[in-house]
Amino acid sequence: MLGIKHVFKTLSLATVTLFASTTIVTSDATAAGLLTPVHNQYQPLSIKSHDVTVTIHDSLAITQIDQVFANTNNQTLEAIYSFPVPEDAALGGFTYWINGVAVEGEVVKKDTAETIYQSQKTQGKSAAVAERDAYKTFDVKVYPVQPNDSVKIQLVYFQQQKVDSGIGRYVYPLGDGGVDDTKNSFWSRNETVDERFSFKLDLRSSYPIDGMRVPNQQAAQILNTGDKDWGVSLDNSGGLANASQAFDTQTSNAESEHVVNTATQPFTLDKDIVVYWRQVPNLPGSVDLISYKGADKKQGTFMLTITPGDDLKPVLGQRDWVFIIDKSGSMSGKFATLVEGVRQGLMRLPAGDRFRVITFNDHAQDVSNGYQPTTQESITHVLNVLEQGGVSGGTNLYAGLKKGLLSLDADRTSAIMLVTDGVANVGVKEKKRFLALLDKHDVRLFSFVMGNSANRPLLEGMTARSHGFYASISNSDDIMGKIQLATDKLGYQSLRDIDIDISGVKVTDLTSIDMPSIYRGQQISLLGHYYGEGKAKLTLSGLIGDEKVSYKTIVNFSQHSDIYPELARLWAYSKIKSLEALSDYLGNDSDSEQAITDLSMAYSIVTKQTSLLVVEDEVFKQHGIEQVNKLRRGIEKKAASARKANTRPLNHRADKQQPMYNKSRPSSGGGGGSVSAVMVLLLLSIIAIRRRSTIGY
């Protein structure tokens, strides 16, 4: 039995983290690419080709990146490639072609990998290593790249995919957040693909899709071979597909394949590629189950996805508004636009509401001198003062948050919005201190993390501790659509004090629910191990307001299933993430570090303690490194080929015979085109609501 109990809190705090872009459509200051020391004496290596292949089967996404690096110099060089850590990505595949032969990387301890890599490099032998730089980037080193020659590598990572209010979203991160000053000051970055760039995504869904779009990529072709099979194709051949409108259900193959071919153009790896799709409306609330259990194996791995029906009621109420705004130097270039967005948002508030504005850089300051009425005169005066202050200094996130929380009026309903770049570099930086601050004020945190290289461990930890929810926003996102989803959630009740029970089949090692409260349109996802086979009773219970609710169904666990071996890695990644979060809060200890290392090496996943190492087979043998990932990747590739060959529509729904919900799942109409990042403020200022306990929200 899995019991997950949560005490719901009463204060909402909306957090929007902004990174290095003035608007959503601008490039990041830095991006994915090859790194070269700033004061080097040779020509930088070039990216000859960059090919991305994404396959999504309902809740499982697999991303494969094939690259060729070229050296135009007359000396042997080392290639160093860096790219942002994708959200919740388990990096488990790393292949380096040595003398024309593909060699699969193996996960070993980080210091061991570096020692072997440097030894091979000193001897002039082939080696490569992939490692994780905290929460910021994955970094890849490859040696040697011979004069006037090239090398080929392949990276593969796995992610759990979710649908929110009927909207699916995949992000291929390229734009770096620009928050790592040390790296950016030492390295220059070549982010241009000189010859071939391609991005192909294949989506197969158990539920009908009625539209797909790729914001800010006019050359993207939307491919539709059935209501459950969609795809995207994008390259730099000069082709131009008709730009599809937001979830345009009228887009046909003829329209999407209208292409004008010209010469290949260089492609810059400076903007994320974001793909949206929308399920048809009025789909039922449901339970989906996929599993993997090898032949003659007692233990299997499963992923259970619950999409609740629309049982949550809307809530209303007046409020105070507190804006906590980052005015550090990192906000340069977007602060004026930010102020204008706040101005427009405040102008939309009803009479009787009040607002307060607090800024922070090295220190925090109340620029509004307390609460002000939402009149045009007051708004204009306060925001003129705000705008004239300019930006400078560091980011004392703790000071800004503390002052904002202390300003709350306990007798009024309040909304708080924190706008920051997400990286605390002045004052208090320890995660434990932030969590303790939130505990004191009984805060419910809604965290919208924008851009890459964010301090996700801090922001996710704050969100989980405060029983809110967390959503990442790419700099290439359709912000209007994202905010519409948030508006729907915060305008409705939530399901809290959640308890899930699975009986009839033995299940163990369940991952925790990744959100302490479930909001309108969100899915609940669990990973775990199971033994045996057959029917199991699934019960989900909790509170909506003060009302106890319970949902039940029967699901079937397979005796043998070889379709999704990647689930084993996703389960291990989820466990590792939980252990890392605990270590971030309590501090590192030998037991937790060893547990993370053991899981990482057993399931071949890169962590802060481990790396993927590629050397010739003989070198693996010399160092006593078993090639377990080679075997695992072989199983995964075989399963992927079988899935590709199977043309039958997916059907992972597990509660069709006994539906868990009577009502349809919530759906959204999507959003308009891309807008400036400050639209986040415009719309979030309407939705982050502090509800008194008497409302039962």
C-alpha positions, 0 to 999 in steps of 0.5 A, a space after each residue: 500500500 502506498 500512503 501519501 498524506 499531505 496537509 494542505 496549506 493556505 497561502 499561494 505564492 506564484 513564482 516566475 523565474 526568468 532567464 536571459 531573454 527579453 521576450 520569449 522569441 529572443 535567443 539566449 546569451 549563450 546556447 548549446 555548443 562546442 566549448 573553446 577556451 577564450 584565449 585559445 590559439 587555434 580555430 574552434 572545432 565545428 559542428 558538422 551535423 546535428 540530428 535529433 530523433 524523438 519518439 514519444 509513446 504516451 508517457 515515455 519520451 526518448 531523445 537521440 542526438 547524433 552529432 559530428 564534430 570537425 577539426 579544420 586545424 593542423 593539430 589534434 584537439 579535444 572536443 568539448 560539447 555542452 548542452 542544458 540538462 533537459 528537465 527530468 532527463 535520465 541520460 543513459 546512452 552515449 556512443 562514440 565511433 572509434 575507428 568506425 566502430 560504435 562503442 557504447 559508454 558505461 557508467 562509472 564513478 566520476 573520478 574513475 571516469 576522469 582518470 581513465 579518460 585523461 590516461 587515454 588522452 595522454 597516450 593519444 588513444 580514443 576516449 570520451 566521457 559525458 558528465 553532469 555539471 550539477 543541475 545546469 548542463 551535460 558536458 561531453 569530452 571527446 578525444 582525439 579529433 584528428 587534424 582535418 578530420 571528424 568524430 561522431 557521437 550519439 547521446 540518448 536520454 529518457 523522460 517521463 511525458 505528461 499531458 496537462 489539461 489535454 495539452 502535451 508538450 515536449 521541449 528540446 533544450 538548446 538555449 543556455 540560461 546564462 547563469 553560469 558566469 564562471 563557465 561563460 567567462 572561461 569558454 567561448 561557444 560555437 553554437 552553429 551547425 555548419 552543414 546538416 541540422 534535423 529534428 524529427 519527432 514521432 508521437 503515438 498516443 492512446 488518445 486522439 490528437 486534434 492538433 500540433 504546433 511548433 512555436 517560432 519554427 516557421 520551417 517545421 512540417 506537421 505530419 499527421 498519419 492518423 488521429 493518434 499518430 502525429 509528427 514534426 520534421 524540421 531541418 535547415 535545407 531551406 524548406 519552408 512549411 506553411 506555419 500552422 495556426 494554434 492547434 489548427 485542426 484543418 492542417 492537411 498533409 498537402 498544406 504541411 508538405 508545401 516546401 520550397 527547397 534551397 541551399 542548406 543554411 547554417 543552423 544556430 543551436 540557440 533556441 529551444 524547440 518546443 512541440 505542443 499537441 492537443 487531445 480532442 475534447 471531452 475525453 474520459 478521465 482515465 487510468 493508463 498502465 505500461 509495464 516491462 517484465 522480462 521473460 522468466 523474471 520475477 520482478 517487473 517495472 510499471 508506470 501508472 498514469 491517472 488522468 482525473 475527471 473534472 470534479 474540482 469546483 471553481 473558487 472566487 475571492 478578493 485579494 491583496 497583491 504583492 509583487 516581489 521583483 528581481 532588479 539585479 544586473 541579470 534583469 538588464 534588457 528586460 526590466 523595462 518590459 517587465 515593469 510595463 507588464 506589471 503596469 498592465 496587469 495592475 490596471 486590470 485588477 478590480 476596485 477594492 483590491 490593493 497592491 504592494 511592490 518589493 524589489 531586491 538585488 543585493 538588498 530588498 526594498 518596499 518601493 510602494 511604501 505599503 499597500 496602495 489602492 488599484 487606482 491609475 494614479 497609484 499604479 502610475 506613481 509606484 511603477 514610475 518609481 520602480 522603473 527609475 530605479 534601474 537594475 544592478 547588483 546581485 540576486 538576494 532572493 532570500 531577502 526579497 522573499 522574506 520581505 514579501 512574506 512579512 508584508 502579508 495582511 492576515 485579515 485579507 486574501 493575498 496573492 504573491 508573485 516573485 519574479 527572479 532569475 532563479 539563481 540566488 548568488 547573494 545572501 542566504 543560498 542554502 536550500 534549508 533556509 529557504 524551506 524553513 522560511 516557507 514553513 514559518 509563513 504557511 506558504 503554498 508556492 506555484 513555481 513557473 521556472 523559465 529558461 534552462 540551467 535553472 536551480 531546479 532543486 531549490 525551486 522544486 524543493 520549495 514547491 514541494 514543501 509548500 504543497 504547490 505545483 511546479 511548471 517549467 517554461 521554455 524561452 520558446 514556449 507558447 506562454 499564453 497557452 501555458 498561462 491558460 493552464 495555470 489560470 484553470 488550475 488556480 481558479 479551482 479547488 484541488 485534490 489534497 491529502 492523497 492516498 493511493 492503494 494497490 492491492 491484489 498484486 504485490 507492488 513495491 518500491 513505489 515512487 512518491 507522488 510528484 505533487 503534494 496536491 493535484 490541481 485541475 488538469 494535472 496527471 498523477 504518475 507513479 513508477 514501481 515494481 510488481 511481482 506476479 500477474 493479474 488483476 489489482 484493485 486501484 483506489 485513489 482517495 483524498 479531500 476536495 475542500 472538506 469532502 472526502 472522495 474516493 475513486 476505484 477501478 481494476 487494472 491488470 498487470 502482465 506476466 510478461 511484457 517486453 515493450 518498454 524496457 526503458 521504464 527501469 531507467 525512469 524508475 531508477 531516475 525517480 528514486 535518484 531524484 528523491 535521494 538527491 532532494 533529500 541530500 540537498 535539504 539535510 546535507 550529503 551523507 555517505 549512505 545517501 551518496 552510496 545509494 545514488 551511486 549504486 542506483 546510477 551504476 546498476 541502471 546506467 544513469 549519469 548523476 553528479 557522482 557518475 559519468 558515462 565513459 567510452 573507451 575501446 573494449 580492451 580498455 574496459 576489460 583492463 579496468 574490470 568494467 563490465 559492459 552492462 549498459 551495452 547489454 541494456 542498450 541492446 535490449 532497448 534498441 530491440 524494443 524500439 525497433 519492435 515498437 516502430 514496426 508495430 503500426 497498430 494504434 496504442 491502447 494503454 488505457 487500463 480502466 476501460 472495463 471499469 472506468 475510474 471517473 464518471 466525468 470527462 477530463 479537463 481540456 484547454 483551448 490552447 493559446 495564441 502565438 508567442 508573446 513576451 515573457 512579461 505576459 506571465 506577469 499579466 496573467 499570473 497576476 490574476 490567478 495566484 490566490 491565497 484562500 482562507 481556510 474557511 473557503 475550503 480551497 
